Amino acid sequence: MRSPTSHGQLILFPGTEPRATPRRPERPTRTQRKAEQLDRMAEAAERELADSWRAGDMVGAREAHERARGARRAAQILRAGPSGVADVLGGRPAAA
């Protein structure tokens, strides 16, 4: 028995649907992986900030705060992509 398709493929089991091939879960892109790494760095810096604050080390707390802020900002820029960087960095200039 031939199939009604134009390919002329032989139907081995008439009346059954072809099985869908299992799909692998999508792998995160390089940019997504880097943004996640930056998020982890920011979380570690925030934990260090809290520890430094509790210990009374204001210089260390400020450094940790700057690292956390920088890592969060870098992750935000990466996620925005080339067309959204201007929005992240302070908006687009007004069109003339």
PDB file of N, CA, C and O in Angstrom:
ATOM      1  N   MET A   1       0.847  -1.163   0.000  1.00  0.00           N
ATOM      2  CA  MET A   1       0.000   0.000   0.000  1.00  0.00           C
ATOM      3  C   MET A   1       0.901   1.237   0.000  1.00  0.00           C
ATOM      4  O   MET A   1       1.822   1.338   0.810  1.00  0.00           O
ATOM      5  N   ARG A   2       0.642   2.145  -0.879  1.00  0.00           N
ATOM      6  CA  ARG A   2       1.404   3.382  -0.987  1.00  0.00           C
ATOM      7  C   ARG A   2       0.674   4.504  -0.254  1.00  0.00           C
ATOM      8  O   ARG A   2      -0.552   4.500  -0.145  1.00  0.00           O
ATOM      9  N   SER A   3       1.455   5.466   0.245  1.00  0.00           N
ATOM     10  CA  SER A   3       0.842   6.581   0.945  1.00  0.00           C
ATOM     11  C   SER A   3       0.290   7.569  -0.066  1.00  0.00           C
ATOM     12  O   SER A   3       0.732   7.597  -1.214  1.00  0.00           O
ATOM     13  N   PRO A   4      -0.667   8.376   0.349  1.00  0.00           N
ATOM     14  CA  PRO A   4      -1.241   9.357  -0.574  1.00  0.00           C
ATOM     15  C   PRO A   4      -0.339  10.588  -0.768  1.00  0.00           C
ATOM     16  O   PRO A   4      -0.715  11.520  -1.479  1.00  0.00           O
ATOM     17  N   THR A   5       0.825  10.596  -0.155  1.00  0.00           N
ATOM     18  CA  THR A   5       1.701  11.743  -0.308  1.00  0.00           C
ATOM     19  C   THR A   5       2.412  11.693  -1.647  1.00  0.00           C
ATOM     20  O   THR A   5       2.417  10.669  -2.330  1.00  0.00           O
ATOM     21  N   SER A   6       3.009  12.812  -2.006  1.00  0.00           N
ATOM     22  CA  SER A   6       3.698  12.891  -3.287  1.00  0.00           C
ATOM     23  C   SER A   6       5.047  12.185  -3.248  1.00  0.00           C
ATOM     24  O   SER A   6       5.673  11.981  -4.289  1.00  0.00           O
ATOM     25  N   HIS A   7       5.498  11.809  -2.050  1.00  0.00           N
ATOM     26  CA  HIS A   7       6.798  11.161  -1.933  1.00  0.00           C
ATOM     27  C   HIS A   7       6.731   9.687  -2.296  1.00  0.00           C
ATOM     28  O   HIS A   7       7.763   9.087  -2.597  1.00  0.00           O
ATOM     29  N   GLY A   8       5.577   9.101  -2.278  1.00  0.00           N
ATOM     30  CA  GLY A   8       5.430   7.695  -2.614  1.00  0.00           C
ATOM     31  C   GLY A   8       6.046   6.776  -1.575  1.00  0.00           C
ATOM     32  O   GLY A   8       6.558   5.711  -1.921  1.00  0.00           O
ATOM     33  N   GLN A   9       6.008   7.165  -0.319  1.00  0.00           N
ATOM     34  CA  GLN A   9       6.618   6.384   0.738  1.00  0.00           C
ATOM     35  C   GLN A   9       5.693   5.256   1.158  1.00  0.00           C
ATOM     36  O   GLN A   9       4.476   5.433   1.225  1.00  0.00           O
ATOM     37  N   LEU A  10       6.261   4.118   1.434  1.00  0.00           N
ATOM     38  CA  LEU A  10       5.504   2.947   1.847  1.00  0.00           C
ATOM     39  C   LEU A  10       5.033   3.113   3.283  1.00  0.00           C
ATOM     40  O   LEU A  10       5.830   3.446   4.159  1.00  0.00           O
ATOM     41  N   ILE A  11       3.740   2.883   3.536  1.00  0.00           N
ATOM     42  CA  ILE A  11       3.188   2.976   4.888  1.00  0.00           C
ATOM     43  C   ILE A  11       3.287   1.603   5.516  1.00  0.00           C
ATOM     44  O   ILE A  11       2.697   0.642   5.022  1.00  0.00           O
ATOM     45  N   LEU A  12       4.037   1.509   6.611  1.00  0.00           N
ATOM     46  CA  LEU A  12       4.208   0.222   7.274  1.00  0.00           C
ATOM     47  C   LEU A  12       3.056  -0.078   8.212  1.00  0.00           C
ATOM     48  O   LEU A  12       2.625  -1.227   8.314  1.00  0.00           O
ATOM     49  N   PHE A  13       2.551   0.931   8.896  1.00  0.00           N
ATOM     50  CA  PHE A  13       1.465   0.750   9.838  1.00  0.00           C
ATOM     51  C   PHE A  13       0.359   1.742   9.494  1.00  0.00           C
ATOM     52  O   PHE A  13       0.352   2.848  10.035  1.00  0.00           O
ATOM     53  N   PRO A  14      -0.563   1.390   8.626  1.00  0.00           N
ATOM     54  CA  PRO A  14      -1.611   2.322   8.234  1.00  0.00           C
ATOM     55  C   PRO A  14      -2.508   2.684   9.423  1.00  0.00           C
ATOM     56  O   PRO A  14      -2.813   1.843  10.269  1.00  0.00           O
ATOM     57  N   GLY A  15      -2.912   3.925   9.464  1.00  0.00           N
ATOM     58  CA  GLY A  15      -3.823   4.388  10.503  1.00  0.00           C
ATOM     59  C   GLY A  15      -3.139   4.891  11.752  1.00  0.00           C
ATOM     60  O   GLY A  15      -3.818   5.357  12.667  1.00  0.00           O
ATOM     61  N   THR A  16      -1.822   4.818  11.830  1.00  0.00           N
ATOM     62  CA  THR A  16      -1.131   5.341  13.009  1.00  0.00           C
ATOM     63  C   THR A  16      -0.413   6.628  12.635  1.00  0.00           C
ATOM     64  O   THR A  16       0.027   6.815  11.501  1.00  0.00           O
ATOM     65  N   GLU A  17      -0.311   7.499  13.614  1.00  0.00           N
ATOM     66  CA  GLU A  17       0.391   8.760  13.412  1.00  0.00           C
ATOM     67  C   GLU A  17       1.895   8.522  13.550  1.00  0.00           C
ATOM     68  O   GLU A  17       2.327   7.705  14.364  1.00  0.00           O
ATOM     69  N   PRO A  18       2.668   9.222  12.773  1.00  0.00           N
ATOM     70  CA  PRO A  18       4.111   9.078  12.938  1.00  0.00           C
ATOM     71  C   PRO A  18       4.545   9.657  14.287  1.00  0.00           C
ATOM     72  O   PRO A  18       4.013  10.668  14.747  1.00  0.00           O
ATOM     73  N   ARG A  19       5.516   8.996  14.903  1.00  0.00           N
ATOM     74  CA  ARG A  19       5.995   9.452  16.206  1.00  0.00           C
ATOM     75  C   ARG A  19       6.800  10.736  16.041  1.00  0.00           C
ATOM     76  O   ARG A  19       7.585  10.885  15.104  1.00  0.00           O
ATOM     77  N   ALA A  20       6.589  11.635  16.954  1.00  0.00           N
ATOM     78  CA  ALA A  20       7.379  12.865  16.949  1.00  0.00           C
ATOM     79  C   ALA A  20       8.763  12.551  17.509  1.00  0.00           C
ATOM     80  O   ALA A  20       8.904  11.822  18.491  1.00  0.00           O
ATOM     81  N   THR A  21       9.752  13.103  16.879  1.00  0.00           N
ATOM     82  CA  THR A  21      11.102  12.870  17.368  1.00  0.00           C
ATOM     83  C   THR A  21      11.294  13.685  18.644  1.00  0.00           C
ATOM     84  O   THR A  21      10.876  14.841  18.713  1.00  0.00           O
ATOM     85  N   PRO A  22      11.919  13.093  19.641  1.00  0.00           N
ATOM     86  CA  PRO A  22      12.128  13.842  20.883  1.00  0.00           C
ATOM     87  C   PRO A  22      13.099  14.993  20.641  1.00  0.00           C
ATOM     88  O   PRO A  22      14.138  14.826  20.002  1.00  0.00           O
ATOM     89  N   ARG A  23      12.739  16.167  21.165  1.00  0.00           N
ATOM     90  CA  ARG A  23      13.590  17.347  20.990  1.00  0.00           C
ATOM     91  C   ARG A  23      14.453  17.528  22.224  1.00  0.00           C
ATOM     92  O   ARG A  23      14.013  17.358  23.360  1.00  0.00           O
ATOM     93  N   ARG A  24      15.691  17.879  21.953  1.00  0.00           N
ATOM     94  CA  ARG A  24      16.580  18.207  23.060  1.00  0.00           C
ATOM     95  C   ARG A  24      16.192  19.583  23.593  1.00  0.00           C
ATOM     96  O   ARG A  24      15.779  20.457  22.830  1.00  0.00           O
ATOM     97  N   PRO A  25      16.322  19.766  24.875  1.00  0.00           N
ATOM     98  CA  PRO A  25      16.050  21.112  25.387  1.00  0.00           C
ATOM     99  C   PRO A  25      17.052  22.100  24.789  1.00  0.00           C
ATOM    100  O   PRO A  25      18.220  21.777  24.577  1.00  0.00           O
ATOM    101  N   GLU A  26      16.563  23.305  24.526  1.00  0.00           N
ATOM    102  CA  GLU A  26      17.437  24.299  23.919  1.00  0.00           C
ATOM    103  C   GLU A  26      18.554  24.676  24.863  1.00  0.00           C
ATOM    104  O   GLU A  26      18.334  24.914  26.050  1.00  0.00           O
ATOM    105  N   ARG A  27      19.739  24.725  24.328  1.00  0.00           N
ATOM    106  CA  ARG A  27      20.908  25.105  25.111  1.00  0.00           C
ATOM    107  C   ARG A  27      20.971  26.631  25.163  1.00  0.00           C
ATOM    108  O   ARG A  27      20.764  27.301  24.152  1.00  0.00           O
ATOM    109  N   PRO A  28      21.255  27.171  26.338  1.00  0.00           N
ATOM    110  CA  PRO A  28      21.349  28.634  26.414  1.00  0.00           C
ATOM    111  C   PRO A  28      22.484  29.146  25.519  1.00  0.00           C
ATOM    112  O   PRO A  28      23.503  28.478  25.342  1.00  0.00           O
ATOM    113  N   THR A  29      22.289  30.320  24.972  1.00  0.00           N
ATOM    114  CA  THR A  29      23.308  30.899  24.111  1.00  0.00           C
ATOM    115  C   THR A  29      24.489  31.359  24.961  1.00  0.00           C
ATOM    116  O   THR A  29      24.416  31.407  26.189  1.00  0.00           O
ATOM    117  N   ARG A  30      25.565  31.689  24.281  1.00  0.00           N
ATOM    118  CA  ARG A  30      26.760  32.153  24.973  1.00  0.00           C
ATOM    119  C   ARG A  30      26.469  33.422  25.783  1.00  0.00           C
ATOM    120  O   ARG A  30      26.951  33.582  26.904  1.00  0.00           O
ATOM    121  N   THR A  31      25.686  34.302  25.202  1.00  0.00           N
ATOM    122  CA  THR A  31      25.329  35.546  25.888  1.00  0.00           C
ATOM    123  C   THR A  31      24.492  35.267  27.130  1.00  0.00           C
ATOM    124  O   THR A  31      24.704  35.880  28.176  1.00  0.00           O
ATOM    125  N   GLN A  32      23.540  34.340  27.017  1.00  0.00           N
ATOM    126  CA  GLN A  32      22.704  33.992  28.172  1.00  0.00           C
ATOM    127  C   GLN A  32      23.541  33.371  29.286  1.00  0.00           C
ATOM    128  O   GLN A  32      23.345  33.671  30.463  1.00  0.00           O
ATOM    129  N   ARG A  33      24.485  32.494  28.899  1.00  0.00           N
ATOM    130  CA  ARG A  33      25.341  31.877  29.906  1.00  0.00           C
ATOM    131  C   ARG A  33      26.205  32.925  30.609  1.00  0.00           C
ATOM    132  O   ARG A  33      26.388  32.867  31.825  1.00  0.00           O
ATOM    133  N   LYS A  34      26.730  33.876  29.849  1.00  0.00           N
ATOM    134  CA  LYS A  34      27.565  34.922  30.439  1.00  0.00           C
ATOM    135  C   LYS A  34      26.735  35.817  31.364  1.00  0.00           C
ATOM    136  O   LYS A  34      27.206  36.210  32.430  1.00  0.00           O
ATOM    137  N   ALA A  35      25.503  36.138  30.960  1.00  0.00           N
ATOM    138  CA  ALA A  35      24.635  36.958  31.806  1.00  0.00           C
ATOM    139  C   ALA A  35      24.305  36.225  33.111  1.00  0.00           C
ATOM    140  O   ALA A  35      24.251  36.844  34.174  1.00  0.00           O
ATOM    141  N   GLU A  36      24.088  34.921  33.031  1.00  0.00           N
ATOM    142  CA  GLU A  36      23.824  34.144  34.242  1.00  0.00           C
ATOM    143  C   GLU A  36      25.053  34.111  35.142  1.00  0.00           C
ATOM    144  O   GLU A  36      24.935  34.170  36.366  1.00  0.00           O
ATOM    145  N   GLN A  37      26.243  34.015  34.528  1.00  0.00           N
ATOM    146  CA  GLN A  37      27.473  34.043  35.305  1.00  0.00           C
ATOM    147  C   GLN A  37      27.623  35.393  36.023  1.00  0.00           C
ATOM    148  O   GLN A  37      28.021  35.444  37.186  1.00  0.00           O
ATOM    149  N   LEU A  38      27.305  36.462  35.327  1.00  0.00           N
ATOM    150  CA  LEU A  38      27.371  37.791  35.938  1.00  0.00           C
ATOM    151  C   LEU A  38      26.363  37.929  37.074  1.00  0.00           C
ATOM    152  O   LEU A  38      26.654  38.568  38.086  1.00  0.00           O
ATOM    153  N   ASP A  39      25.181  37.337  36.917  1.00  0.00           N
ATOM    154  CA  ASP A  39      24.193  37.350  37.999  1.00  0.00           C
ATOM    155  C   ASP A  39      24.724  36.621  39.232  1.00  0.00           C
ATOM    156  O   ASP A  39      24.538  37.077  40.360  1.00  0.00           O
ATOM    157  N   ARG A  40      25.391  35.480  39.003  1.00  0.00           N
ATOM    158  CA  ARG A  40      25.969  34.744  40.133  1.00  0.00           C
ATOM    159  C   ARG A  40      27.064  35.560  40.812  1.00  0.00           C
ATOM    160  O   ARG A  40      27.177  35.553  42.038  1.00  0.00           O
ATOM    161  N   MET A  41      27.877  36.268  40.009  1.00  0.00           N
ATOM    162  CA  MET A  41      28.918  37.125  40.577  1.00  0.00           C
ATOM    163  C   MET A  41      28.293  38.242  41.417  1.00  0.00           C
ATOM    164  O   MET A  41      28.802  38.584  42.484  1.00  0.00           O
ATOM    165  N   ALA A  42      27.197  38.801  40.930  1.00  0.00           N
ATOM    166  CA  ALA A  42      26.521  39.868  41.667  1.00  0.00           C
ATOM    167  C   ALA A  42      25.949  39.343  42.982  1.00  0.00           C
ATOM    168  O   ALA A  42      26.022  40.024  44.005  1.00  0.00           O
ATOM    169  N   GLU A  43      25.386  38.146  42.959  1.00  0.00           N
ATOM    170  CA  GLU A  43      24.843  37.562  44.191  1.00  0.00           C
ATOM    171  C   GLU A  43      25.949  37.322  45.212  1.00  0.00           C
ATOM    172  O   GLU A  43      25.767  37.570  46.404  1.00  0.00           O
ATOM    173  N   ALA A  44      27.097  36.839  44.739  1.00  0.00           N
ATOM    174  CA  ALA A  44      28.226  36.618  45.654  1.00  0.00           C
ATOM    175  C   ALA A  44      28.706  37.945  46.237  1.00  0.00           C
ATOM    176  O   ALA A  44      29.016  38.034  47.425  1.00  0.00           O
ATOM    177  N   ALA A  45      28.764  38.965  45.400  1.00  0.00           N
ATOM    178  CA  ALA A  45      29.196  40.285  45.880  1.00  0.00           C
ATOM    179  C   ALA A  45      28.193  40.849  46.884  1.00  0.00           C
ATOM    180  O   ALA A  45      28.587  41.509  47.846  1.00  0.00           O
ATOM    181  N   GLU A  46      26.902  40.597  46.671  1.00  0.00           N
ATOM    182  CA  GLU A  46      25.890  41.078  47.616  1.00  0.00           C
ATOM    183  C   GLU A  46      26.003  40.359  48.963  1.00  0.00           C
ATOM    184  O   GLU A  46      25.791  40.962  50.015  1.00  0.00           O
ATOM    185  N   ARG A  47      26.339  39.059  48.920  1.00  0.00           N
ATOM    186  CA  ARG A  47      26.565  38.345  50.179  1.00  0.00           C
ATOM    187  C   ARG A  47      27.785  38.909  50.899  1.00  0.00           C
ATOM    188  O   ARG A  47      27.778  39.085  52.117  1.00  0.00           O
ATOM    189  N   GLU A  48      28.846  39.194  50.114  1.00  0.00           N
ATOM    190  CA  GLU A  48      30.044  39.789  50.702  1.00  0.00           C
ATOM    191  C   GLU A  48      29.736  41.179  51.271  1.00  0.00           C
ATOM    192  O   GLU A  48      30.277  41.563  52.309  1.00  0.00           O
ATOM    193  N   LEU A  49      28.881  41.914  50.599  1.00  0.00           N
ATOM    194  CA  LEU A  49      28.461  43.233  51.088  1.00  0.00           C
ATOM    195  C   LEU A  49      27.801  43.102  52.455  1.00  0.00           C
ATOM    196  O   LEU A  49      28.120  43.851  53.378  1.00  0.00           O
ATOM    197  N   ALA A  50      26.892  42.159  52.580  1.00  0.00           N
ATOM    198  CA  ALA A  50      26.198  41.971  53.866  1.00  0.00           C
ATOM    199  C   ALA A  50      27.180  41.558  54.956  1.00  0.00           C
ATOM    200  O   ALA A  50      27.098  42.045  56.084  1.00  0.00           O
ATOM    201  N   ASP A  51      28.107  40.663  54.625  1.00  0.00           N
ATOM    202  CA  ASP A  51      29.093  40.221  55.620  1.00  0.00           C
ATOM    203  C   ASP A  51      29.994  41.383  56.040  1.00  0.00           C
ATOM    204  O   ASP A  51      30.280  41.555  57.225  1.00  0.00           O
ATOM    205  N   SER A  52      30.432  42.169  55.078  1.00  0.00           N
ATOM    206  CA  SER A  52      31.304  43.307  55.390  1.00  0.00           C
ATOM    207  C   SER A  52      30.563  44.341  56.235  1.00  0.00           C
ATOM    208  O   SER A  52      31.129  44.920  57.163  1.00  0.00           O
ATOM    209  N   TRP A  53      29.309  44.561  55.908  1.00  0.00           N
ATOM    210  CA  TRP A  53      28.500  45.537  56.651  1.00  0.00           C
ATOM    211  C   TRP A  53      28.359  45.108  58.113  1.00  0.00           C
ATOM    212  O   TRP A  53      28.511  45.910  59.035  1.00  0.00           O
ATOM    213  N   ARG A  54      28.062  43.810  58.295  1.00  0.00           N
ATOM    214  CA  ARG A  54      27.917  43.296  59.664  1.00  0.00           C
ATOM    215  C   ARG A  54      29.226  43.374  60.438  1.00  0.00           C
ATOM    216  O   ARG A  54      29.226  43.596  61.649  1.00  0.00           O
ATOM    217  N   ALA A  55      30.346  43.190  59.736  1.00  0.00           N
ATOM    218  CA  ALA A  55      31.651  43.230  60.390  1.00  0.00           C
ATOM    219  C   ALA A  55      32.133  44.665  60.613  1.00  0.00           C
ATOM    220  O   ALA A  55      33.132  44.882  61.298  1.00  0.00           O
ATOM    221  N   GLY A  56      31.440  45.628  60.047  1.00  0.00           N
ATOM    222  CA  GLY A  56      31.820  47.023  60.216  1.00  0.00           C
ATOM    223  C   GLY A  56      32.884  47.489  59.240  1.00  0.00           C
ATOM    224  O   GLY A  56      33.478  48.552  59.428  1.00  0.00           O
ATOM    225  N   ASP A  57      33.131  46.709  58.203  1.00  0.00           N
ATOM    226  CA  ASP A  57      34.132  47.061  57.187  1.00  0.00           C
ATOM    227  C   ASP A  57      33.447  47.846  56.081  1.00  0.00           C
ATOM    228  O   ASP A  57      32.969  47.268  55.106  1.00  0.00           O
ATOM    229  N   MET A  58      33.401  49.151  56.233  1.00  0.00           N
ATOM    230  CA  MET A  58      32.682  49.989  55.264  1.00  0.00           C
ATOM    231  C   MET A  58      33.400  50.047  53.907  1.00  0.00           C
ATOM    232  O   MET A  58      32.746  50.136  52.869  1.00  0.00           O
ATOM    233  N   VAL A  59      34.722  49.997  53.910  1.00  0.00           N
ATOM    234  CA  VAL A  59      35.461  50.026  52.643  1.00  0.00           C
ATOM    235  C   VAL A  59      35.173  48.753  51.855  1.00  0.00           C
ATOM    236  O   VAL A  59      34.906  48.809  50.655  1.00  0.00           O
ATOM    237  N   GLY A  60      35.226  47.621  52.520  1.00  0.00           N
ATOM    238  CA  GLY A  60      34.919  46.354  51.864  1.00  0.00           C
ATOM    239  C   GLY A  60      33.473  46.283  51.397  1.00  0.00           C
ATOM    240  O   GLY A  60      33.179  45.728  50.338  1.00  0.00           O
ATOM    241  N   ALA A  61      32.574  46.848  52.195  1.00  0.00           N
ATOM    242  CA  ALA A  61      31.159  46.857  51.832  1.00  0.00           C
ATOM    243  C   ALA A  61      30.933  47.691  50.581  1.00  0.00           C
ATOM    244  O   ALA A  61      30.165  47.308  49.698  1.00  0.00           O
ATOM    245  N   ARG A  62      31.609  48.834  50.512  1.00  0.00           N
ATOM    246  CA  ARG A  62      31.457  49.688  49.331  1.00  0.00           C
ATOM    247  C   ARG A  62      32.016  49.012  48.079  1.00  0.00           C
ATOM    248  O   ARG A  62      31.408  49.078  47.011  1.00  0.00           O
ATOM    249  N   GLU A  63      33.174  48.362  48.211  1.00  0.00           N
ATOM    250  CA  GLU A  63      33.754  47.648  47.072  1.00  0.00           C
ATOM    251  C   GLU A  63      32.832  46.528  46.598  1.00  0.00           C
ATOM    252  O   GLU A  63      32.635  46.349  45.396  1.00  0.00           O
ATOM    253  N   ALA A  64      32.268  45.778  47.539  1.00  0.00           N
ATOM    254  CA  ALA A  64      31.346  44.699  47.180  1.00  0.00           C
ATOM    255  C   ALA A  64      30.096  45.263  46.514  1.00  0.00           C
ATOM    256  O   ALA A  64      29.567  44.681  45.567  1.00  0.00           O
ATOM    257  N   HIS A  65      29.629  46.404  47.019  1.00  0.00           N
ATOM    258  CA  HIS A  65      28.451  47.043  46.422  1.00  0.00           C
ATOM    259  C   HIS A  65      28.735  47.451  44.973  1.00  0.00           C
ATOM    260  O   HIS A  65      27.901  47.250  44.090  1.00  0.00           O
ATOM    261  N   GLU A  66      29.907  48.018  44.739  1.00  0.00           N
ATOM    262  CA  GLU A  66      30.282  48.429  43.372  1.00  0.00           C
ATOM    263  C   GLU A  66      30.405  47.224  42.446  1.00  0.00           C
ATOM    264  O   GLU A  66      29.986  47.282  41.290  1.00  0.00           O
ATOM    265  N   ARG A  67      30.980  46.131  42.951  1.00  0.00           N
ATOM    266  CA  ARG A  67      31.094  44.915  42.126  1.00  0.00           C
ATOM    267  C   ARG A  67      29.718  44.358  41.786  1.00  0.00           C
ATOM    268  O   ARG A  67      29.467  43.965  40.647  1.00  0.00           O
ATOM    269  N   ALA A  68      28.833  44.324  42.769  1.00  0.00           N
ATOM    270  CA  ALA A  68      27.482  43.801  42.535  1.00  0.00           C
ATOM    271  C   ALA A  68      26.747  44.671  41.525  1.00  0.00           C
ATOM    272  O   ALA A  68      26.103  44.164  40.607  1.00  0.00           O
ATOM    273  N   ARG A  69      26.849  45.982  41.704  1.00  0.00           N
ATOM    274  CA  ARG A  69      26.172  46.905  40.785  1.00  0.00           C
ATOM    275  C   ARG A  69      26.718  46.782  39.365  1.00  0.00           C
ATOM    276  O   ARG A  69      25.957  46.782  38.397  1.00  0.00           O
ATOM    277  N   GLY A  70      28.034  46.679  39.249  1.00  0.00           N
ATOM    278  CA  GLY A  70      28.650  46.535  37.928  1.00  0.00           C
ATOM    279  C   GLY A  70      28.266  45.234  37.242  1.00  0.00           C
ATOM    280  O   GLY A  70      28.002  45.217  36.039  1.00  0.00           O
ATOM    281  N   ALA A  71      28.233  44.142  38.002  1.00  0.00           N
ATOM    282  CA  ALA A  71      27.867  42.854  37.418  1.00  0.00           C
ATOM    283  C   ALA A  71      26.407  42.854  36.976  1.00  0.00           C
ATOM    284  O   ALA A  71      26.084  42.332  35.909  1.00  0.00           O
ATOM    285  N   ARG A  72      25.527  43.432  37.782  1.00  0.00           N
ATOM    286  CA  ARG A  72      24.104  43.510  37.393  1.00  0.00           C
ATOM    287  C   ARG A  72      23.927  44.356  36.132  1.00  0.00           C
ATOM    288  O   ARG A  72      23.149  44.009  35.243  1.00  0.00           O
ATOM    289  N   ARG A  73      24.651  45.459  36.069  1.00  0.00           N
ATOM    290  CA  ARG A  73      24.558  46.344  34.906  1.00  0.00           C
ATOM    291  C   ARG A  73      25.084  45.647  33.645  1.00  0.00           C
ATOM    292  O   ARG A  73      24.487  45.761  32.575  1.00  0.00           O
ATOM    293  N   ALA A  74      26.202  44.924  33.777  1.00  0.00           N
ATOM    294  CA  ALA A  74      26.768  44.207  32.638  1.00  0.00           C
ATOM    295  C   ALA A  74      25.803  43.126  32.144  1.00  0.00           C
ATOM    296  O   ALA A  74      25.645  42.940  30.937  1.00  0.00           O
ATOM    297  N   ALA A  75      25.166  42.422  33.061  1.00  0.00           N
ATOM    298  CA  ALA A  75      24.190  41.406  32.672  1.00  0.00           C
ATOM    299  C   ALA A  75      22.998  42.043  31.964  1.00  0.00           C
ATOM    300  O   ALA A  75      22.477  41.490  30.995  1.00  0.00           O
ATOM    301  N   GLN A  76      22.573  43.196  32.446  1.00  0.00           N
ATOM    302  CA  GLN A  76      21.457  43.911  31.826  1.00  0.00           C
ATOM    303  C   GLN A  76      21.821  44.336  30.400  1.00  0.00           C
ATOM    304  O   GLN A  76      21.003  44.216  29.488  1.00  0.00           O
ATOM    305  N   ILE A  77      23.029  44.826  30.210  1.00  0.00           N
ATOM    306  CA  ILE A  77      23.475  45.231  28.873  1.00  0.00           C
ATOM    307  C   ILE A  77      23.548  44.038  27.950  1.00  0.00           C
ATOM    308  O   ILE A  77      23.127  44.125  26.796  1.00  0.00           O
ATOM    309  N   LEU A  78      24.073  42.924  28.433  1.00  0.00           N
ATOM    310  CA  LEU A  78      24.146  41.720  27.597  1.00  0.00           C
ATOM    311  C   LEU A  78      22.757  41.256  27.170  1.00  0.00           C
ATOM    312  O   LEU A  78      22.545  40.882  26.017  1.00  0.00           O
ATOM    313  N   ARG A  79      21.818  41.283  28.108  1.00  0.00           N
ATOM    314  CA  ARG A  79      20.465  40.829  27.777  1.00  0.00           C
ATOM    315  C   ARG A  79      19.751  41.793  26.825  1.00  0.00           C
ATOM    316  O   ARG A  79      18.882  41.376  26.059  1.00  0.00           O
ATOM    317  N   ALA A  80      20.112  43.073  26.869  1.00  0.00           N
ATOM    318  CA  ALA A  80      19.470  44.063  25.997  1.00  0.00           C
ATOM    319  C   ALA A  80      19.878  43.859  24.546  1.00  0.00           C
ATOM    320  O   ALA A  80      19.098  44.143  23.636  1.00  0.00           O
ATOM    321  N   GLY A  81      21.073  43.377  24.326  1.00  0.00           N
ATOM    322  CA  GLY A  81      21.535  43.163  22.960  1.00  0.00           C
ATOM    323  C   GLY A  81      21.973  44.461  22.302  1.00  0.00           C
ATOM    324  O   GLY A  81      21.839  45.534  22.889  1.00  0.00           O
ATOM    325  N   PRO A  82      22.495  44.366  21.089  1.00  0.00           N
ATOM    326  CA  PRO A  82      23.041  45.540  20.409  1.00  0.00           C
ATOM    327  C   PRO A  82      22.022  46.657  20.209  1.00  0.00           C
ATOM    328  O   PRO A  82      22.372  47.834  20.299  1.00  0.00           O
ATOM    329  N   SER A  83      20.791  46.313  19.946  1.00  0.00           N
ATOM    330  CA  SER A  83      19.799  47.350  19.668  1.00  0.00           C
ATOM    331  C   SER A  83      19.246  47.987  20.939  1.00  0.00           C
ATOM    332  O   SER A  83      18.632  49.052  20.865  1.00  0.00           O
ATOM    333  N   GLY A  84      19.442  47.375  22.090  1.00  0.00           N
ATOM    334  CA  GLY A  84      18.874  47.914  23.315  1.00  0.00           C
ATOM    335  C   GLY A  84      19.872  48.539  24.265  1.00  0.00           C
ATOM    336  O   GLY A  84      19.496  48.992  25.346  1.00  0.00           O
ATOM    337  N   VAL A  85      21.153  48.571  23.879  1.00  0.00           N
ATOM    338  CA  VAL A  85      22.178  49.100  24.773  1.00  0.00           C
ATOM    339  C   VAL A  85      21.946  50.579  25.075  1.00  0.00           C
ATOM    340  O   VAL A  85      22.128  51.014  26.212  1.00  0.00           O
ATOM    341  N   ALA A  86      21.553  51.339  24.085  1.00  0.00           N
ATOM    342  CA  ALA A  86      21.323  52.769  24.298  1.00  0.00           C
ATOM    343  C   ALA A  86      20.231  52.993  25.329  1.00  0.00           C
ATOM    344  O   ALA A  86      20.325  53.920  26.133  1.00  0.00           O
ATOM    345  N   ASP A  87      19.202  52.169  25.320  1.00  0.00           N
ATOM    346  CA  ASP A  87      18.133  52.301  26.311  1.00  0.00           C
ATOM    347  C   ASP A  87      18.650  52.018  27.717  1.00  0.00           C
ATOM    348  O   ASP A  87      18.257  52.690  28.671  1.00  0.00           O
ATOM    349  N   VAL A  88      19.522  51.034  27.847  1.00  0.00           N
ATOM    350  CA  VAL A  88      20.063  50.685  29.145  1.00  0.00           C
ATOM    351  C   VAL A  88      21.001  51.769  29.668  1.00  0.00           C
ATOM    352  O   VAL A  88      21.019  52.066  30.862  1.00  0.00           O
ATOM    353  N   LEU A  89      21.780  52.355  28.758  1.00  0.00           N
ATOM    354  CA  LEU A  89      22.786  53.331  29.172  1.00  0.00           C
ATOM    355  C   LEU A  89      22.237  54.737  29.344  1.00  0.00           C
ATOM    356  O   LEU A  89      23.001  55.647  29.665  1.00  0.00           O
ATOM    357  N   GLY A  90      20.976  54.944  29.147  1.00  0.00           N
ATOM    358  CA  GLY A  90      20.440  56.267  29.430  1.00  0.00           C
ATOM    359  C   GLY A  90      19.534  56.817  28.363  1.00  0.00           C
ATOM    360  O   GLY A  90      19.309  58.027  28.315  1.00  0.00           O
ATOM    361  N   GLY A  91      19.019  55.994  27.528  1.00  0.00           N
ATOM    362  CA  GLY A  91      18.059  56.468  26.546  1.00  0.00           C
ATOM    363  C   GLY A  91      18.677  56.825  25.208  1.00  0.00           C
ATOM    364  O   GLY A  91      19.885  57.024  25.080  1.00  0.00           O
ATOM    365  N   ARG A  92      17.821  56.896  24.238  1.00  0.00           N
ATOM    366  CA  ARG A  92      18.239  57.254  22.884  1.00  0.00           C
ATOM    367  C   ARG A  92      18.137  58.759  22.710  1.00  0.00           C
ATOM    368  O   ARG A  92      17.274  59.399  23.311  1.00  0.00           O
ATOM    369  N   PRO A  93      19.019  59.329  21.884  1.00  0.00           N
ATOM    370  CA  PRO A  93      18.894  60.761  21.612  1.00  0.00           C
ATOM    371  C   PRO A  93      17.622  61.033  20.804  1.00  0.00           C
ATOM    372  O   PRO A  93      17.160  60.186  20.040  1.00  0.00           O
ATOM    373  N   ALA A  94      17.074  62.220  20.989  1.00  0.00           N
ATOM    374  CA  ALA A  94      15.851  62.588  20.271  1.00  0.00           C
ATOM    375  C   ALA A  94      16.135  62.723  18.785  1.00  0.00           C
ATOM    376  O   ALA A  94      17.143  63.306  18.385  1.00  0.00           O
ATOM    377  N   ALA A  95      15.247  62.185  17.977  1.00  0.00           N
ATOM    378  CA  ALA A  95      15.411  62.270  16.516  1.00  0.00           C
ATOM    379  C   ALA A  95      15.109  63.683  16.058  1.00  0.00           C
ATOM    380  O   ALA A  95      14.185  64.333  16.547  1.00  0.00           O
ATOM    381  N   ALA A  96      15.901  64.137  15.122  1.00  0.00           N
ATOM    382  CA  ALA A  96      15.706  65.528  14.624  1.00  0.00           C
ATOM    383  C   ALA A  96      14.653  65.586  13.556  1.00  0.00           C
ATOM    384  O   ALA A  96      14.364  66.661  13.032  1.00  0.00           O
TER     385      ALA A  96
END
